[in-house]
Amino acid sequence: MTAKQRFLCPVHILFAIALAIVLIPGKGTDKYGVYLVGFLLILEALTLAVSAFVKKKPSLDVFLDIIGFLYVFLGGWTLATVKLKLLREALFPPFGTILHQFVEDRDKIAVNIASSVGIIIQGFLLAVVVAIPLGLVIASNLRAGNAATYITKFFSSIPPIVYIPYGIALLPTFRSVSVFVIFLASFWPVFASTMSGVMSVDKKVLDSAKVLNVSKPTMLFEILLPASLGQIFLGCNQGLSVSFILLTSAEMIGARDGMGYYVKNYSDFGDYTRTIVGLLVIGGVVIAVTFLVGRLQKFLLRWR
């Protein structure tokens, strides 16, 4: 890409407009407006750095579109809150105040993120370790696979959150109950997608493997598993999305830590600045986790 393609783009105009909106006088004032100015400058510096080093134009275009959306969002939020006073400040505080609160609560937020992500990782990895081998073994037998498909549809239609009372009765702590629920939320999508991937493998590939007299483990993990990976990742992404929703809901009901608890605790006291901080952090964590899973998927499927 040329320097013009890299650096001469509308997103920089949007940065200038957003910065001007923050700096011009308005009906109200944000005593922490400097945090928003600093955040805008960091975003612009990041944009210039990425523009200089990213090699593929489609990837750069996606990044610039995201940054452009953030500039429009921040500029619009500032206009509606500080400058024009269209929204109630108690419910929609200035964004500089939100950023200041995030900085003030960074240690508490880090602890809650670690708690939530730790539960997700435990439950999700346990589900993957059980569901993928089980799906490979069952779906490799056509008759068993057809029967298991209907059984899976039945159990996956039951919301995992209804198992919480049984989890509370059988397990000793809220964390173990949460891991159990995340396991159920992730298991069925991964299991179903694994079976679907195996049962859709080209019959010619299977016949060729049988002619070569490959062993059962080789058939499962060197032929069926690679051929099913694309479908398996669809189930993994679905399981992750459902897991975050369930965990946040569960934390809002009975936890003493985690991002769901953080949001519920402060919303009960009418502290909507921290509530918005929690919502933004949850969204950021979900995006980060799904991005990492996407990168792993791209790496494992690079042979395609």
C-alpha positions as CSV (number, residue, x, y, z in Angstrom):
1,M,0.0,0.0,0.0
2,T,1.1,3.6,-0.7
3,A,1.5,6.2,2.0
4,K,-1.6,7.9,0.7
5,Q,-3.7,4.8,1.1
6,R,-2.3,4.3,4.6
7,F,-2.6,7.8,6.1
8,L,-5.0,9.8,4.0
9,C,-8.4,8.5,5.2
10,P,-11.6,9.9,6.6
11,V,-11.0,8.5,10.1
12,H,-8.5,11.3,10.9
13,I,-11.2,13.8,10.0
14,L,-13.5,12.1,12.4
15,F,-10.8,12.3,15.1
16,A,-10.5,16.0,14.6
17,I,-14.3,16.5,14.8
18,A,-14.5,14.4,18.0
19,L,-11.6,16.3,19.6
20,A,-13.2,19.6,18.6
21,I,-16.5,18.6,20.2
22,V,-14.8,17.7,23.4
23,L,-12.9,21.0,23.6
24,I,-15.6,23.5,22.6
25,P,-17.7,25.1,25.4
26,G,-21.1,23.6,26.1
27,K,-24.0,23.8,28.5
28,G,-22.3,21.6,31.0
29,T,-18.7,20.7,32.1
30,D,-16.9,17.5,32.5
31,K,-14.2,17.9,35.2
32,Y,-12.6,14.7,33.9
33,G,-12.7,15.7,30.3
34,V,-8.9,15.4,30.1
35,Y,-9.3,11.6,30.3
36,L,-11.4,11.7,27.2
37,V,-8.9,13.9,25.4
38,G,-6.2,11.5,26.4
39,F,-8.2,8.5,25.2
40,L,-8.8,10.2,21.8
41,L,-5.1,10.9,21.4
42,I,-4.2,7.3,22.3
43,L,-6.7,6.0,19.7
44,E,-5.2,8.3,17.1
45,A,-1.7,7.3,17.9
46,L,-2.7,3.6,17.7
47,T,-4.4,4.3,14.4
48,L,-1.3,5.9,12.9
49,A,0.9,3.0,14.2
50,V,-1.4,0.3,12.8
51,S,-1.7,2.2,9.5
52,A,2.1,2.2,9.2
53,F,2.6,-1.5,9.9
54,V,-0.4,-3.5,8.7
55,K,0.3,-5.1,5.3
56,K,-3.2,-6.1,4.1
57,K,-5.6,-3.4,3.0
58,P,-8.8,-5.3,4.0
59,S,-7.5,-5.7,7.5
60,L,-6.5,-2.1,7.7
61,D,-10.0,-1.0,6.4
62,V,-11.8,-3.1,9.1
63,F,-9.6,-1.5,11.8
64,L,-10.1,2.0,10.5
65,D,-13.9,1.5,10.3
66,I,-13.9,0.4,14.0
67,I,-11.9,3.4,15.1
68,G,-14.1,5.6,13.0
69,F,-17.2,4.2,14.8
70,L,-15.5,4.9,18.2
71,Y,-14.9,8.5,17.2
72,V,-18.5,9.0,16.1
73,F,-19.8,7.3,19.3
74,L,-17.6,9.4,21.6
75,G,-18.4,12.6,19.8
76,G,-22.1,11.9,19.8
77,W,-22.0,10.9,23.5
78,T,-20.2,14.1,24.4
79,L,-22.7,16.2,22.5
80,A,-25.7,14.5,24.1
81,T,-24.4,14.7,27.6
82,V,-21.9,17.6,28.3
83,K,-22.5,19.9,25.4
84,L,-26.3,19.9,24.8
85,K,-27.5,18.3,28.0
86,L,-30.0,16.1,26.2
87,L,-29.5,13.1,28.5
88,R,-29.8,12.9,32.3
89,E,-26.3,13.1,33.8
90,A,-27.2,10.6,36.6
91,L,-28.0,7.9,34.0
92,F,-25.6,9.0,31.2
93,P,-22.5,10.5,32.8
94,P,-19.8,12.3,30.6
95,F,-17.4,9.8,29.0
96,G,-14.4,11.4,30.7
97,T,-16.1,10.6,34.1
98,I,-16.5,7.0,32.9
99,L,-12.9,6.7,31.9
100,H,-11.8,8.3,35.2
101,Q,-13.9,5.7,37.1
102,F,-12.4,2.9,35.1
103,V,-8.9,4.1,36.1
104,E,-9.9,4.4,39.7
105,D,-11.4,0.9,39.9
106,R,-8.8,-0.8,37.7
107,D,-7.6,-3.1,40.4
108,K,-11.1,-4.2,41.4
109,I,-12.1,-4.6,37.7
110,A,-9.0,-6.8,37.1
111,V,-10.0,-9.1,40.0
112,N,-13.5,-9.4,38.7
113,I,-12.3,-10.1,35.1
114,A,-9.9,-12.8,36.4
115,S,-12.8,-14.4,38.3
116,S,-15.2,-14.4,35.3
117,V,-12.7,-15.4,32.7
118,G,-11.3,-18.1,35.0
119,I,-14.8,-19.7,35.3
120,I,-15.3,-19.4,31.5
121,I,-12.0,-21.1,30.8
122,Q,-12.6,-23.9,33.2
123,G,-16.1,-24.8,32.1
124,F,-15.4,-24.2,28.4
125,L,-12.1,-26.2,28.2
126,L,-13.7,-29.1,30.2
127,A,-16.6,-29.1,27.7
128,V,-14.2,-29.1,24.7
129,V,-12.1,-31.9,26.1
130,V,-15.1,-34.1,26.7
131,A,-17.3,-33.1,23.7
132,I,-14.8,-33.3,20.8
133,P,-13.5,-36.9,21.4
134,L,-17.0,-38.1,22.3
135,G,-18.5,-36.5,19.2
136,L,-15.8,-38.0,17.0
137,V,-16.3,-41.5,18.4
138,I,-20.1,-41.5,18.2
139,A,-20.4,-39.8,14.8
140,S,-17.9,-42.2,13.3
141,N,-20.6,-44.8,13.6
142,L,-23.5,-43.7,11.3
143,R,-26.2,-45.4,13.3
144,A,-25.1,-44.1,16.6
145,G,-24.5,-40.6,15.1
146,N,-28.1,-40.4,13.7
147,A,-29.6,-41.4,17.1
148,A,-27.3,-39.0,19.0
149,T,-28.3,-36.1,16.8
150,Y,-31.9,-36.3,18.1
151,I,-30.8,-36.7,21.7
152,T,-28.5,-33.7,21.4
153,K,-31.4,-31.6,20.0
154,F,-33.5,-32.5,23.0
155,F,-30.9,-31.6,25.7
156,S,-29.5,-28.6,23.9
157,S,-33.0,-27.1,23.8
158,I,-33.0,-27.0,27.6
159,P,-31.6,-23.7,28.9
160,P,-28.5,-24.6,31.0
161,I,-29.5,-22.0,33.7
162,V,-32.3,-24.3,34.8
163,Y,-29.7,-26.7,36.1
164,I,-28.5,-24.1,38.7
165,P,-30.8,-25.5,41.5
166,Y,-29.4,-29.0,41.0
167,G,-25.8,-27.5,40.9
168,I,-26.4,-25.7,44.2
169,A,-27.8,-28.9,45.8
170,L,-24.9,-31.1,44.6
171,L,-21.9,-28.8,44.5
172,P,-20.2,-27.0,47.4
173,T,-19.5,-23.5,46.0
174,F,-21.0,-20.9,43.7
175,R,-17.8,-21.1,41.6
176,S,-18.2,-24.9,41.1
177,V,-21.9,-24.4,40.2
178,S,-20.9,-21.7,37.6
179,V,-18.3,-24.0,36.1
180,F,-20.9,-26.7,35.9
181,V,-23.4,-24.4,34.1
182,I,-20.7,-23.1,31.6
183,F,-19.8,-26.8,30.9
184,L,-23.4,-27.6,30.0
185,A,-23.7,-24.4,28.0
186,S,-20.6,-25.2,25.9
187,F,-20.8,-29.0,25.8
188,W,-23.9,-29.4,23.6
189,P,-23.0,-26.9,20.8
190,V,-19.5,-28.3,20.6
191,F,-20.7,-31.9,20.7
192,A,-23.4,-31.2,18.0
193,S,-21.0,-29.4,15.8
194,T,-18.4,-32.1,16.1
195,M,-20.9,-34.8,15.1
196,S,-22.1,-32.6,12.2
197,G,-18.6,-32.1,11.0
198,V,-17.8,-35.8,11.1
199,M,-21.0,-36.8,9.4
200,S,-20.4,-34.3,6.6
201,V,-16.9,-35.6,5.7
202,D,-16.7,-36.7,2.1
203,K,-17.3,-40.5,1.9
204,K,-14.5,-40.8,-0.6
205,V,-12.0,-39.7,2.0
206,L,-13.3,-42.3,4.5
207,D,-13.2,-45.0,1.8
208,S,-9.7,-44.2,0.9
209,A,-8.7,-44.4,4.6
210,K,-10.3,-47.8,5.0
211,V,-8.5,-49.0,1.9
212,L,-5.2,-48.0,3.5
213,N,-6.3,-49.9,6.6
214,V,-5.6,-47.0,9.0
215,S,-6.1,-47.6,12.7
216,K,-9.1,-46.3,14.6
217,P,-7.2,-43.5,16.5
218,T,-5.6,-42.4,13.2
219,M,-9.0,-42.3,11.6
220,L,-10.5,-40.2,14.4
221,F,-7.7,-37.7,15.1
222,E,-5.8,-37.4,11.9
223,I,-8.6,-37.7,9.3
224,L,-12.0,-36.9,10.9
225,L,-10.8,-34.2,13.4
226,P,-8.9,-32.0,10.8
227,A,-11.8,-32.4,8.4
228,S,-14.3,-31.3,11.0
229,L,-12.4,-28.4,12.6
230,G,-14.3,-25.7,10.7
231,Q,-17.6,-27.0,12.0
232,I,-16.2,-27.6,15.5
233,F,-15.2,-23.9,15.7
234,L,-18.7,-22.8,14.9
235,G,-19.9,-24.8,17.9
236,C,-17.1,-23.4,20.1
237,N,-18.0,-19.8,19.2
238,Q,-21.6,-20.5,19.9
239,G,-20.8,-22.1,23.2
240,L,-18.6,-19.2,24.2
241,S,-21.3,-16.6,23.4
242,V,-23.9,-18.5,25.4
243,S,-21.4,-19.0,28.3
244,F,-20.7,-15.3,28.7
245,I,-24.4,-14.5,28.8
246,L,-25.1,-17.3,31.3
247,L,-22.2,-16.4,33.6
248,T,-23.0,-12.7,33.7
249,S,-26.6,-13.6,34.5
250,A,-25.6,-16.0,37.2
251,E,-23.1,-13.6,38.7
252,M,-25.9,-10.9,38.9
253,I,-28.0,-13.4,40.9
254,G,-25.7,-14.9,43.5
255,A,-22.0,-14.2,43.1
256,R,-19.7,-12.1,45.3
257,D,-17.2,-11.4,42.5
258,G,-17.1,-11.3,38.7
259,M,-18.2,-8.6,36.2
260,G,-21.9,-9.5,36.5
261,Y,-21.7,-8.9,40.2
262,Y,-19.8,-5.6,39.7
263,V,-22.6,-4.3,37.4
264,K,-25.5,-5.6,39.6
265,N,-23.9,-4.3,42.9
266,Y,-23.4,-0.8,41.7
267,S,-26.7,-0.5,39.8
268,D,-28.5,-1.4,43.0
269,F,-27.0,1.7,44.6
270,G,-27.8,3.9,41.5
271,D,-24.1,4.2,40.6
272,Y,-24.6,4.3,36.8
273,T,-21.1,5.5,36.1
274,R,-19.7,2.2,37.4
275,T,-22.6,0.3,35.8
276,I,-21.6,1.7,32.4
277,V,-17.9,0.9,33.2
278,G,-18.9,-2.7,33.9
279,L,-21.0,-3.0,30.7
280,L,-18.1,-1.7,28.6
281,V,-15.6,-4.0,30.3
282,I,-17.8,-7.0,29.7
283,G,-18.1,-6.1,26.0
284,G,-14.4,-5.6,25.7
285,V,-13.6,-9.0,27.4
286,V,-16.0,-10.8,25.1
287,I,-14.5,-9.2,22.0
288,A,-11.0,-10.0,23.2
289,V,-11.8,-13.7,23.9
290,T,-13.6,-14.2,20.6
291,F,-10.8,-12.5,18.8
292,L,-8.3,-14.9,20.3
293,V,-10.5,-17.9,19.4
294,G,-10.7,-16.5,15.9
295,R,-6.9,-16.2,15.6
296,L,-6.6,-19.8,16.9
297,Q,-9.1,-21.0,14.3
298,K,-7.3,-19.2,11.5
299,F,-4.0,-20.8,12.7
300,L,-5.3,-24.3,12.9
301,L,-7.1,-24.0,9.6
302,R,-4.3,-22.3,7.7
303,W,-3.8,-25.5,5.6
304,R,-7.1,-24.7,3.9
